[in-house]
Amino acid sequence: MEAFDFDDQESAKRHNHRRAPRIEKRLEIVLQFPEREQRYITRDISYVGVFVETPEPLPLRKLMRVQVKLDEEQEPVKMLGLVAHRVNSADAMETGKPTGMGIQLFALGHDMRSEWRHFVRQEYEKNPEAREEVRRQEFPKLKVHFPNTQEMRTFATQHVASGNVFIRSADLYQQGTRIWLEAIHPETSEVCPIEAIVMEYVESPRQNRGMRLMFSSGEEARDTLLAAIGD
């Protein structure tokens, strides 16, 4: 039985630095400062922030209080905001993006955080691409590296196609856990994610520590990998 290794450190790094997907949503947002307040309309939103279009974005790191109206019948969600990035007119001409600013949000208390995340999650559910991205982010990820394309092809046609494979891993997940196995192309470094389920895990001996993964459709997963290879 052949086993494959994955990059534990890189997997953990990616898992800790994942980014919430943005989704287009127009909401009234009020930015409050000691001397004034300004009203905008959001272009897109995510769990961690919003982007507003404006010809005059505020300075980076600018702090403010934020009120976002989620529903006509509800009180606005109140948070703190920080200008995390800007798109000025020169950047907009070069990239084709609208001028404006991305505002990172910090919830004032557990209730406000829960209300905002619940609202955003509902919006994600309405959009297939965003829903799938959120779903991918919520699963643990295991990265598998190959020394060459032939090894990746063998992995796809002989192991993945059979419906299951054993992966040596320092990190173990309980039986039944859904994960994303991220196969890394040895030449292009392209990431090819395949959904899998942990069928069993082996804790010891250390050299055999790992998990047996099952794919819901081995043939489909095989074809996905072969397409990434270029076959």
N, C-alpha and C positions, 0 to 999 in steps of 0.2 A: 504493500500500500504506500503510494507516494504522498508525501505531505508538502505543503507550501507554507512559506513564511510571509508574514506581513510586517510592515513598519509600525511598531507600537508607538514610538515617540511622535512620528509625523501624524499618525491617526489621532492621537490625543491633542496635538497642537491644532489640527483642523477642527476637531470637535469643540474646542474651547473658543475658537475665534470665528465660528460660523456667523454669517450675516443673515438677518431676517429679510426676506424678499419684499420689495416694494409693490404696491398695487395702486392703480389710479383711483383716486377718490377725491371729490370736491367737497370740502368741509369749510365752514366759516371758522377762522382762527383769529384770536385776539392776542397780540403781544403787548404786555404791560410793562412799562418802565416807570421809575419814580416821577419823571417829568411829563409823561404822555402815554398814550396807547395807540397802537396801529392795528388795523384790520386787514386781513389777507384771506385768500382762498387757497386751500392746499391743492397741489397737483397730484401728489401721491402720498401714501402713508405706509408705515410698517409698525411692528411691535415697538421699535426703539426710536422712531422719529417721523418727521414729515418733511416734505419739500414744498416750498411756496415760490411761485413765480413773482418776481418783482424786478423792475429795471434798476433798482438801487438796493442791492443786498446789504445787510448790516455787516459790521466788522466781525471777523473771526473771533470766537471765544466770547462774544457778547452774551451776557446773561439776561434773562427776563422771566417774568411769570407768563404762563400760557393758559388760555381758556379755549377749549374746543367744543363746539356745539355738535353733539352726535345726533340729537333728535329734537324736534320742535317742542316736544312735551317734557323734556328732561332738562335738568340744570346742566350747564357746561361742565366738562371734565377739567379740573384745575391741576396744572403741573408746572414744573420748572423747565425752562428751555435753554439751550446753548447752541449758538451758531457753530456748526461743526464743519461745514464747507460752503463755498460760494462758487457761483458760476457768473462771472462778469461778462460784459458785452464782448470782449475779445475772446474769452473762452467759448462763448455761445457761437460766435462766427466760425471758430475753428472746429468745434465738436458737433454743431448742429443742435445742441441742447438749449433749452430756454434759460434766460437769465433768471437768477433767483438764489435761494439759499436752503441748505439742508439744516434742519433744527433737531438736535438730539433732545429727547424728552426724558425727564426724571419725574416719576410719579410722587405725589405728596400723600403718602400713606398707602396701605395695602388695598383699601377699597377703590381708590382712584386707579391704581395700577390694574386691578382685576377688571374694572369697568372698561378701561382702554383696551386691554388685551382681548377681552371678550368681544368687543366691537370689531377689532381688527381681524380676529379669527373668523368671525362671521363673514367679513368681506373676502378673506382668503377662500372660504368655502364656496363662494360664488364664482371663483375664477379657477378653471382647471389647472392652469400652469402654476399659479401661486399655491394652490392647494397641494399639488404634487411636490413643489419645492419645500413647503413646510413639512410635509410628510417625510421627505428625504432627510431633512435636518434633524428630525426628532428621532431617527433611528441611529444606533451606533454605527460607526464606519470602520471597516478593516481594509487597509491598503495592501494589495499584493503586487510585488515587483517581479519582473521577469528579466533574465540576462539577455534574451534575444526574442525575436518574433516567433521563432520556431517553438520555443518553450511556451509562449503564450498561446500559440495555435494548438499545441498538444494539450495544454490545460483546458482549452475550450472544447476540443473534439473528443477527448478521452475522459476527462474528469467531470467537467460541467455538464456535458451531454448525458452522462450517466445519471444525473439528477442529484448527486451529492459529492462532497469532497471534504477531506480533512485538512484543516488549516492550523499550523503550529502558531501559538499566540501566547504572549505573557498575560494578556487580559482575557478573562473568560466571562461569558454571559450565560445566564440561566437557560435551561431548555425551554424552547418555545419563543425566545426573543427574536424579533425581526431585526435584521441588520442590512446594511448596504456593503457588499463586497466591492471594493473599488479596484478594478484591474488597471494597472498603469502600463501604457504602451512603452516599450523599452527605448524607442527612438524619438517619438514625438512628445512623450510624457502626458499624452491625453488620458484623462480619467474616464473609465467606462464602468458605471455603477450597475450592479446586478443585485436584485433583492433576494435575500436568502433567510432561512430560519435555522436557528441553532437546534440540532436534533439531540446532541449529547456533547459533553465536554470531559476532558481528561486533565486532572490536576497534577498527577505525578505518574511516572518519574519526570523530572524537569525537562529532559530532552524530548519527551513526547507530549508535553503540555500543549493543549490546543482544543479545537472544537470541530465536530462534524457538522457541516452545513448542508441543508437541503434546498433545492431550487424548486419553486412551484412549477416551472416549466423549463426543464433542462435543455430542450431543443431551442426554445426561444432565447434563453440565456446564451447558449452556444452561438446562435446566429448573431446576437448583439455583439459578442466579442469578435467574431470573425469579420463583421462589418467594420469594427474599429481597427482591426489589423489591416483590412483592405482586401480580404478574400471575397 
